[in-house]
Amino acid sequence: MTRFLISFDAQAMDHIPAEELPDVAEAAHGVVREAMDAGVWVFGGGLEHQRASIVAVEGTVTDGSYPDALARSFL
């Protein structure tokens, strides 16, 4: 199954003026509704900017940076 990750930094929308946020939120929700109507499984969640432990399939545990942990989780 093909998988996609759409990700952006927690502060990526900080430049949007407060009065525009309701319109931006509605547009984002529209995209999600359209995807779900097309049968796409949609999940929303957050990741913290912190070091993470990476556990390999054979059980090896190593420390990794935030981007490294994110990339490895989808391999």
NORBELJO-V511531 format. One record per run of one state. SS is the DSSP state (alpha for helix, beta for strand, coil for the rest). FROM is the first residue (numbers start at 1). TO is the last residue. Records with the same first field share a line. If there is no record, write none. Layout:
SS: FROM-TO  FROM-TO
This chain:
coil: 1-17  38-51  56-60  65-65  74-75
alpha: 18-37  66-73
beta: 52-55  61-64
